[in-house]
Amino acid sequence: MTTGTVVGTDKSIVCKLHYKKICAPINVPALNEIFAGRKSASILGGNAAKANADGFSYWAAEPKEVFEFGAGQKEPFKKLQRALDKYKLKQDFNLDSRLCGNDKSGEEEILRFAQNDKGANGLPKGIFCGGWVGFFSYELGRYIERLLKTTINDLKMPLIRLCFYDRLIAYDHIDRSYWLIALQLANDIEKPEEKLAALERLLAKAQETSIPPPAPADLDNIDFSQIRCNMDKDYYLQTVEKIKRYIYDGDVYQINFSQRFECDYDARPIDLFHWQNRYNPSGYAAYIDGGSFHIVSASPEMFITIADGIIRTKPIKGTRPRINENRPAGSQAKQINKKSFDELVRSEKEQAELNMIIDLERNDIAKICEPGTRKVVQPRTIELYPTVFHAVATIAGQLRNKITFCDCLMAMFPGGSITGAPKIRSMEIIDETEPTERGVYTGGIGFIGIDGSVCLNIAIRTIIIKDQKAFAQTGGGIVADSNAEAEWEETITKARALLAGINSVTRK
């Protein structure tokens, strides 16, 4: 075990960072299962798609404390920043080695890595080394901009819920190794080696645990007549035309309009997470146990990452359905998929839609970044996901000195890809046209590390499980030449993988 001393500021809790690397063939679904049985568990990733996102999955439970902010309270960002400032990570060491536990020999061997393969604290660059995990609900935006409230808050969930974890397991999908990470806090009763040993026992338990694969489901045949919705089709189509009139009148350029689906749910929340990770894996998946509710996210979209003073955002705008090519009619599926892919590549509407959001995000980033540093580092690209094709782009910039996480949140939240442009007027129209509050949907889920690193998703493809019901919401960008029927079908396409999973795990 290698440890490094980490000291905080005068007003923060002094920490020591301890970690251990384990090389062992451990079943990731089994680790998901084990942590789901522990109090206030949070899982980020937990599937192979993480390899193409930020590269790491995380498991944590039994937090040292929980920060919650609810509707009707005041000063969320002041209270949030105070909580974040409670723990700091300032390294004062420089390690040249990492330790690997070899499961075959039971011995530890020192592995040396090039300087650019690890962060200054000795852990891999970009890894979450402890801190806060949780979510920010879409309606937190009301505390950033003054907006009228006409939607119904029927789910009554927190606007912010973050858990501080002093220990976690991280999996490096590229290196195929596990990292046990523990923070030693002042006045800790439990020794750091005891925390790491407890994490190692969970890994050992996962090696002995077998999780049967979840039953597949037919994504193309969902009986939507059995699904409750917060609007009917006529209302949806009429509202799209209403939004287009706003666009013609010059109020906005586009609006992200969504509808919410609801159905009964009598299975364990982790069963749905297992299903999504197998049949609809996503790079920014998440599982959050909030006690009275659970969140299962299969989000493919990154909201923001912050590392080494660089902030990035990766909006998605443009979607086409993708068919499973491994089915018996695979050859036909390939032809259909090629047509969908080519159509998305050539679509002038979809190109314009993404360009609008790129401009919006560049404007948001400019509020917190050094002048001249904001860039489109990845232009429009088509990415493949299990059930859809998406058009994406990445915008980045160098943060100014003394910019805090709350400064970033206030400049960029909620993400432009799920509001529209211009953002404030778009949010007003969303509030006017959507009957219920979005809650976690289109908010953000992820971590804020005590080392200043951040990774939050845009909480699309996200299911809330509460009171034996499952809520799934999907939407799309409405522009001047949108076809209302086509937009309706797009929301249905996006919902299929979510509803299929719910049907599969609740089927008796």
N, C-alpha and C positions, 0 to 999 in steps of 0.2 A: 504494500500500500504506500502510495506517495501522497504526502500532504504539503500544503503550502499555507502560509499565514496570510490572511487577508484582513486588513483593518478598515474600519469605517470612519466616517467623519466624527467630530466631537459629539454631535447630537444623535448619531445613529448607533445601532447595536453593532458591536465589534464581532466580526465573524472569522472563522477559519474554514477554509475549503479543503475537503478531503475527498479523494476519489480513487477508484480502482477499475482497471480494465479487465474484462472477462471475455475470453474467446471460447464460446460454447454454442453448439447447435440447439438453440432453444426455440420452441414453437411460439411464434408471436401471438396467434389467437389464444393460446393457453395463458399467456401473460395478460392479455386483455381480460380474460375470464377471471383470473385471480384478483386483479386489481379492482374489478367491478364489484367484488364482494367486500371491499374495504370502505371505510367511511369517507364520504366526500371525495371520491376518486375523480381524477382527471386523466384522460388519455388523449394525447395529440398524435395523430398518425395511426400507428398500429396496422399498417398495410404496406404492400410493396410499392405503391405509387409514391410514397415519400421519397424514394430514391431520385425521382425526377423533380421534386420540389426542393425543400431545404435540406433533405438528406437524413434527417433524424426523426425518430419517434420517441415519445416520452410517456412514462407512467409514474403517477404520484397519487398519494392518498394520505389521510389523516393529517390535515394541515395544522400548522401552529396557530394560525388565526385566519379569520374570514372577514373581508371587507365587503359590505353591501351598501348600496345607495338606492333608495326607492323613490317612486313618484311622490311628489308633494314635499320632499326634503329640499334643502337649499345648499348652494355652494358645492356642487359635486366635485369640481376640479380642484378646489382648495383642499377638500377633505381627501380626495384621491392622492394628490401630491404629498400630503402629510403622511399618508400610509406608505407610499412608495419610498419616501425619504427615511423611513424608520430603519431600513436595512440598506447597507451600502457594501459594495465590493471594490476595494482598492488594492490591487496586488502590489506586493513589494518583494517579489521573488521572480526568478527566471529559471525555469526547469529545462533541462536538456533531455529528460527521459520520461517515458510513460511505462507503467507496469501492466503486464498482461498475465492473467491467470490462465494457465494452459490446462484445459479440462482433461486432456489425455494423460498427462504426467502428474498433474496435481501440483506442479511447481510453478513458481513465478519467475518470469524472465524479463529482463529489461530490454525494451525496444527503443531504439533511437530514431527520431524522425527529423526530416528537414525543417528548418525554422518556419517555412511558409505552410507547413502542414498542421501547425498547432498555434493556439493563441498564446498570449504571454503568460497565462496562468497554467499552462501545460496541458490543457484540454484541447480537443480539436476545435478549430475555428468555427464559429457559428453555433456551437452547442449551447443549449440552455443549462446553466450551472446552478439553478435554484432561484427561487423567487416566487412571483405571482402567476397563477394560471386561472383563467376564467373568461368572462364575456362582458361585452358592452351592448346594450339593447339599442335598436334604431332610434327610439324616442329620446335618447340622451341628447340628440341633436336639438331638442327644444331648449336646452340650456346653453346652446351655442348661438342660436338664432331665435329671435322672437317670432313664434308661430302660433296661430290660432289652433285650438284643440277641438276637433269635432269627432274624432274616432273614439271607439269604445275600448276601454282597457279591461277586457273580459278575462284575460289569463292572469293578470295581477302578479307579474314576476318582477324581480329587481331590474333596475336600469343598469346597474353595475353589480357584478358579483365576482370577486377575486379571492382565491385561496393562496396563502403563503405556505409554500412547502420547503422544509429544510432538508428533504431527501427525495431522491427520485432515481429511476432507472432510465437511461437513454440508450437507444440502439442506433448505431451508425450503419445505415443501409448500404453504404458504399464499401466501407471497411468490413462490414459484417461482424461487428463486435459490440459488446455491451459495456456501458460505463455506469458504475455505481457512484452516485454523487451525494455527498452529505455536507451540510453546513453545521459547524459547531458554533452555537450562539452563547452569549454570556449567560451564566447561571444554568446551563444545560444540565439536567440530571443524567441524561443518557450520554455516554461517551461516543465520540465519532466512530470509533471502531465497532461499537455495538450497533450503530445505525447502519453501517456498511454490511455488517454480518447479517442483520435482519433483511436487508435488500438481497443479499446473496442467497439467503434461504428461500426467498420468493422466486428467484431464478431457478433454484434447484427444484422447487415445487412445480414450476412450469415445465421442467424437463420430464416430470412424472405425470403430467396432466395431458389427457387427450380430449380434443374438442371435435366432435363429429361435424363434418361440413354441413352447413345449413341447406335446407331444401331449395332448389332453384324455383323460379317463378316466371311466368309468361308476361314479359313486360309489354307485349303488344295487345294483350287482352285483359284490360282492367275494366271492371264494370263500374263506370263512374256514376251510374244511377244509385249505387249503394253508398256513395261518398257524399257527405254533407259539405256545403260550400258557403262562404260568407257573401256570395253573390250568385245570381243565375246567369246563364249565357246571354240573355237579352240585355241585362244590366251591363255586363262586360262589354258587349258590342256597342251599346249606346254610349258608354263612357269613353271608349276609344275614339268615337266620333267627336265627343265633347272635347277630349284632349287635343284632337287635331284642329278643332276650332281655336283653341288657345294658341296653338302653333301658328295657324294662319293669321291670328291677330297680333302676333309678335311677342306674346308673353314668354314663350320658351321655344327651344329648338327640339327638345325631346323630353319625354317623361318615362320613367320606369314604373309601369303600372302592374300590380300583382293581385292575385286572388289566393285565398287560403282554403285548403281542404281539411276536412276533419273526419275521423272515423274512430270506432271503438278500438281499444288496445288492451289485451289481457295477457300479454307475454312479458318476459323480463326485458328491460331496455337494452341490456347487453346482447340479447339475441338479435335485435335489429342491427346493432353495431357489427356483430359477426357477419350478418347477411350483407350489409353494405360493403364491408371490407373485402368480401369474397366476390360479389357480383357487380359492385359499383365502386371500386376502390378509387380514392381521391387523395391528392397530395396534401390537402389541408383538412383532412378528416379530424373529428374530435368527438369525445364522449365526456360529458360533464354530469356528475351526480350532484344535484342541488338539494337533495333531501326530499322536498315535496314535489320535485319535478326532475326530469332528466332531459338532456339534450344529446341528440345523435346527429352529427353533421357530416355530410359527404361533400363538403365544399371543394371545388377545384380552384377557387379564386383566392389569391393572396391580396390582402388589403395593404398592409405595410410591413416591411422588415426594416430594422435599424441595426446596423453593425458597423463598428469602426467609424462612426460619425456620418455614415452614408444611409440615407433613407430611400427606400424603393417602394413603388406601388405598381401593381400589374392588373389593370382592369380587363374584364372580359366584355366584349360587345360583339354579338353575332353568333348565332347558333343554328345548327342543322342537325336533324336526327341521324344517328348511326346505328346500323343493325349488326347484331352478333353474326360474324362470318363463320363461326364454328358450328352453326346449325346445319341440318341436312341440306337446306337450300342455300348453302354457302356461296356458290358461284353467282347466284342471282343477287345475294346480299352484297357481294363485292361490287357488282355493277351499280346497284342502288347507292352504295356508299360513295363510289367514285363520282356519281352524279351530284350527290349532296355536297361533297368536298369541293368539286369544281364550281358549283353554284355559289358557295360561300366565298370562295376565292374571288370570283368575278363580281359579286354583288356590289353595285355602287351604293345602294342604300346602306348596307352593313359597313362598308368602308367609311362612309360619311358619319355614321353613328359612332364608330370607334374614334374617328378623328375629333369629333366634338368632345368626347370624354377625355382624350389625350390632352386637349387644350385646357379643359377644366382642371385636370390633375396637375398639369404644369403650373397653372395659376395657384392652386392650393399649395404645392410644394414651394413655390417662390416665396410664400409668406414666412417660411422658416429656414430657408437655405441661403447660402452665400450667393450673392449675385453672380450670374454667369456660369453657375455649376449645374443648373437643372438641365437634364438631357433626356431625350428618348433613346434609351440605351438598347432597346429591342423594338424595332418597328413591327407593324402588323404581321402576325404569324398565326397560322392555323394549327391548333393542337387537337390531338385525338384523345377522347375519353370513352369509357365503355358504352355509353348510350348516345353521345352527342359529339359533334365537332364544334370547337369554339375558336373565335378570333380574339387574339390577345395582343397587348403591347406592354412594355415596361418603361416606366419613367423613374429617374433617379436624380438625386442632388446631394450636395455636401451641406450638412446642418451647420447653422451658425453656432458660435460659442454660446454656452449657457442656455441653449434651447432644451427644455425639459420634455418628457414624454407627454405631459398634459398640454404643452404648447403644440406639439405635433397633432394630438388628438383634436384640439380645438380648431386647428387649421384645416384638417382633412376629413373629419368625421361628420356624417357618414360618407362612405365612398361614393364618388361621382357616378360610377357605373350603375349604381342601384337607386339613384335619385333622378338624374337628368341634368339638363343644362338650360339656363343657369341654375345653380343648385338651390338657392333659397326659394325662388319662385316655384321650382319643381317640387320642393318639399311641401309648399303650401297647397299645390294642386293634388299631390298624393294624399294629404290629410283630408282634403275636400272629397276625393273620389273613392278612397278605400274605407270601408265601413268600420273595420277593426284595427287596433294598433298592431304594428308588425312585431313588436317585442324583439326577441333575439334575431329573428329573420332580417337579413341585410344589415345587422349590426356587425360585431367582430368577435371572434373567439381565438384565444391563443395565450401567449406568455409575455410577461414583462420581467426580464431577468434583473437581478441585483447588480449585474455588471453593465447594465444599460442596454443590453440587447433586447430586441422586440421582434415578435413574429405574430401577426394577427391575420386571420382569414376574413373574407367577406362571407357572412353566414348565410349563403344560399345553399340549396339542396340540404336544408337543415330541418330536422323534425323535433318538435317539443312534445314530450310525453308527460301528461299531467292529468290526475284524476281519472285514470284508466281511459284516456283518450289520446290520440296522436294527431298533431297539427302539422301540416306541411304546406308551405306557401311557395308559389312560383310566379315569375313575372317576366316581362320583356320590355325593351325600349320602344316607345311609340314615337314615330317621326311623321313628317308631313305626308309622305306617300305610303304609310303603313296600311295594310289591308287588315281590317278588324278580324275577319275570319281566320286569316293566317296567324295573327298574333294570338288568338285564342288557342289555336292548335299548337303553337309553340309552348304555351304554358302547360298544355296537356302532355306534350312530349317530355318536358322537364320533370313533370310530376310522376310519370310512369315508374321510373326506377325507385322513387321513394314509396309510392303506394304499393308497388309490387312486393317490396321488402316487407312492408307492414302486413300485407295479406299473407305472405309466406310464413312469417313467424307466429302470426295469430291464428292460422288455420288449424282447426282441431281435427 
